[in-house]
Amino acid sequence: MRIGLIRHGETDWNAQSRLQGTTDIALNERGMEQAREAGRLLQHTTWTRLYCSPLVRTRTTAELIAREAELPHPVAVDEFIERSFGELEGLSVYYEDGSRRPLDHPSIEPKSAVVDRVLPKLQQIAGEHPDEDALVITHGSVVRLVLDTLLPFPAPHITNLGFSVLETNPTMPHGFAVVTANGYPVLHPTQVAPAASASGTEQASV
């Protein structure tokens, strides 16, 4: 089985480099067209199931993809919601001097908590539908933290509609191998994730 992780389309807050987190921001016109284009590219492929975060930007992205690709109506899954950035939501990712805002505020959801809710749900979907391929429309931080957990190197920045593919593999940690990361092939199918896979400098996807 394959699971395709897709980040939602662009919002005004993405364009303004503002931290969204669980704040429910809608897609802008560019984001809706990005979703339609993704749906057209996914026509006549093997993806048969569609899940999404419950936030409006992911639900709209999933609905537009489903319409264009003739997929079933998306199923909203609470575990796929974006990481909460707490009191930083709505603020710019950057300070006025251009430096990045550190994601070290105590109100931010811990990285481990995101992984602990997302990975088991992905494993559940894989276990329930082993002979199907599923798309999950979710958020940049969710995708990046999952990839950080599975890859032996830091995950790339996740762009709007960035497409990352996992493949079930019982010999791999957590039962998944990463096939593509944000659209780029991962050339090491036997990759083993390090113990501190989610460590390092944090960056939010905007």
C-alpha positions in Angstrom: 0.0 0.0 0.0 1.0 3.6 -0.6 0.0 6.7 1.3 0.3 10.0 -0.4 0.8 13.0 1.9 -0.3 16.3 0.3 -0.1 19.7 1.8 -3.1 22.0 1.3 -3.2 24.8 -1.2 -2.1 28.3 -0.5 -4.0 30.6 1.9 -3.5 34.4 2.4 -1.6 33.6 5.6 0.8 31.4 3.7 1.4 34.2 1.2 2.0 36.6 4.2 4.3 34.1 5.9 2.1 34.0 9.0 1.9 31.0 11.3 -1.5 29.3 10.9 -1.5 26.2 13.1 -5.0 25.2 14.0 -6.5 28.7 13.1 -9.1 27.9 10.4 -8.0 29.9 7.4 -9.6 29.3 4.0 -7.8 28.8 0.7 -7.2 31.9 -1.5 -7.9 31.8 -5.3 -4.4 30.6 -6.0 -4.7 27.8 -3.5 -8.0 26.6 -5.1 -6.4 26.6 -8.5 -3.4 24.7 -7.1 -5.8 22.0 -5.8 -7.7 21.8 -9.1 -4.4 21.3 -10.9 -3.3 18.6 -8.5 -6.6 16.8 -9.0 -6.2 16.9 -12.8 -2.7 15.4 -12.4 -4.1 12.6 -10.2 -6.7 11.5 -12.8 -6.6 7.8 -13.9 -4.1 6.9 -11.1 -4.2 4.1 -8.5 -5.3 6.4 -5.6 -8.7 5.1 -4.3 -9.2 6.5 -0.8 -9.0 10.1 0.3 -8.6 11.5 3.9 -8.0 15.1 5.1 -7.5 17.2 8.2 -10.8 18.8 9.5 -9.6 22.4 8.8 -11.3 24.2 6.0 -8.1 24.7 3.9 -7.5 21.0 3.8 -11.1 20.0 3.4 -11.5 22.4 0.4 -8.2 21.1 -1.1 -9.4 17.5 -0.7 -12.9 18.3 -2.2 -11.4 20.0 -5.2 -8.9 17.1 -5.8 -11.8 14.6 -5.4 -13.9 16.5 -8.0 -11.1 16.7 -10.6 -9.7 13.2 -10.1 -13.2 11.5 -9.6 -12.2 10.2 -6.2 -14.6 9.5 -3.3 -15.6 12.3 -1.0 -12.8 12.9 1.5 -13.1 11.6 5.1 -12.0 14.2 7.7 -9.7 12.8 10.4 -9.0 14.8 13.5 -5.5 13.3 14.0 -4.4 14.9 10.7 -5.0 18.5 12.0 -2.1 20.9 11.8 0.3 21.3 14.7 -0.9 24.0 17.1 1.4 27.0 17.3 -0.5 28.3 20.3 0.0 32.0 21.1 2.2 32.4 18.0 -0.6 31.8 15.5 -1.3 34.8 13.3 2.3 36.1 13.8 4.8 36.3 11.0 7.4 33.5 10.7 10.0 36.3 10.4 11.1 39.1 12.6 11.4 42.6 11.1 15.1 42.1 10.6 14.4 39.0 8.4 15.5 36.4 10.9 13.1 33.5 11.6 11.0 33.4 14.7 12.0 30.5 16.9 9.3 28.0 17.6 10.1 27.6 21.3 7.0 29.1 22.9 5.5 26.9 25.7 2.1 27.1 24.1 3.2 25.2 21.0 2.2 21.6 20.6 5.3 19.4 21.0 6.7 17.7 17.9 6.4 14.3 19.6 2.7 14.9 20.2 2.1 15.5 16.5 4.0 12.3 15.5 2.2 10.3 18.2 -1.2 11.2 16.9 -0.4 11.1 13.1 1.7 8.0 12.6 -0.7 5.5 14.4 -3.6 6.8 12.3 -1.5 6.2 9.1 -0.6 2.8 10.3 -4.3 2.1 11.0 -5.3 3.2 7.5 -2.6 1.0 6.0 -3.7 -2.0 8.1 -7.4 -1.6 7.2 -6.8 -1.1 3.5 -3.7 -3.0 2.6 -4.6 -3.4 -1.1 -5.5 0.2 -1.8 -3.6 3.5 -2.1 -4.8 6.4 0.0 -4.2 10.2 -0.2 -4.1 12.3 2.9 -4.5 16.0 2.5 -2.9 17.6 5.6 -0.4 20.4 6.6 3.2 21.3 6.1 4.3 20.7 9.7 2.5 17.4 9.9 4.1 16.1 6.7 7.6 17.4 7.7 7.4 15.8 11.1 6.3 12.4 9.7 9.2 12.5 7.2 11.6 13.6 9.9 10.7 10.5 11.8 11.1 8.1 8.8 14.1 9.6 7.0 17.8 9.4 8.1 18.2 13.1 7.1 16.1 16.2 7.8 12.9 16.5 5.8 12.8 19.2 3.1 10.5 22.2 3.2 7.0 21.2 2.3 5.4 23.4 -0.3 1.7 24.0 -0.9 0.4 20.9 -2.7 3.8 19.2 -2.1 3.4 15.5 -2.6 5.2 12.9 -0.5 4.7 9.2 -0.8 5.1 6.5 1.8 5.0 2.8 1.0 4.2 0.1 3.6 7.3 -2.0 4.4 7.3 -4.2 7.5 11.1 -4.2 7.7 11.3 -0.4 8.2 10.8 1.6 11.4 7.1 2.4 11.9 6.3 0.2 8.9 6.8 2.7 6.2 9.5 3.6 3.6 9.6 7.1 2.1 9.4 6.9 -1.7 9.2 10.6 -2.4 9.6 13.7 -0.2 7.9 16.9 -1.4 8.0 15.5 -4.9 11.6 14.4 -4.9 12.6 10.7 -5.1 14.3 9.2 -2.0 17.0 7.0 -3.4 17.7 4.9 -0.3 14.9 2.4 0.1 16.6 0.8 3.1 16.9 4.1 5.0 16.8 3.8 8.8 15.6 6.7 10.8 17.9 7.9 13.6 16.8 7.9 17.2 16.5 11.7 17.4 14.8 12.0 14.0 12.8 15.1 14.9 15.6 17.1 16.4 17.3 20.2 15.0 16.2 23.7 14.2 12.5 24.0 13.8 10.9 25.7 10.8 7.3 26.1 10.1 6.0 25.6 6.6 4.5 28.8 5.2 
